[in-house]
Amino acid sequence: MDEAARRGDVEKVQLLLGDCTLDVNWHNEGENGFAPLHQACFYDHFPVVKALVSHPNIDVNLPMRLLATPLYIASQGNHKEIVQLLVDDPRVDVNLARDERATPVFIACQRGHLDTFDILMQDDRVDLNFPMNHGMSPLWIASCEGNLHIVQRLLASGRPVDPLVVSGPGPEGWKGKSVVDVAQWASHQDRLAWEIHDSEQERRRENCPIIADLVTTFIVDPVGVRTRLQCEPHIRGECFSQPPISPTSAHTLMPSLGVVRTVHCAVVFSHNFSL
């Protein structure tokens, strides 16, 4: 079953599911501890996932070795059809976190997966302020990574989002840094590690100053920022092919609400909560 799920062989999986003696939640003892459902979610085999979750004995919240659930794995890969299928299943705990308390919405915000984020945000059960072990929220990590489109969605959502969240105890340099702090810092950093590509750093340099201004203004006038953002077509979902709010329009928004940019700071954040 495990190998069939990994290959995406839905016919073999369906055949094996008919064996009442088979443990559909069996997981391998290897490095990742994947069960068949994890394999199918990781490799984006939607038909296999659909077949597996239809089995009455399947554990849709089964954690693998790092405690990541099927929904977390699908969210990490931006496998939106699988994410939607799992979110629509009332048995799925949408806030179940892996080790270090990173949730599906947290990894979507870190990776900048807009499709997955939109699906998760539409579910009222999803906690948009759920902090991981070091106190960092989805808004914090999206701001750090320069994922402007997700920050805009969070602020425009009308759901409770804490822009004043501050990172708690953790590795040196992380403690006590706010959303605005980390956005200001990230816009001035060179490549931090080998996994940060030039294109990603360029995105941070361009987007993070806008994010810092946007969040700063939101703290002062959340209703004003939310109202203006909701007028943007890409926030309303009318033209997802268009880029997020431009630097020009974003900076036009800031002075109109009477807020100036905050001071710079320093913090080190280069951890990736991927499998």
Protein Blocks (a to p, Z undefined) as FASTA:
>chain_A
ZZmmmnopaklmmmmmmpmkbcfkbccfbfnopafklmmmmnopaklmmmmmmpmkbcfk
bccfkopafklmmmmnopaklmmmmmmpmkbcfkbccehhiafklmmmmnopaklmmmmm
mpmklcfkbccfkopafklmmmmnopaklmmmmmmnopacdfkbccddddehjgopafkl
mmmmmmmcccfbfklcfklmmmmmmmmmmmmmmmmmmmmmmmlmmmmmmmpmklnopamm
bccddfklmmmmmmmnopacddddddddfbdcbZZ
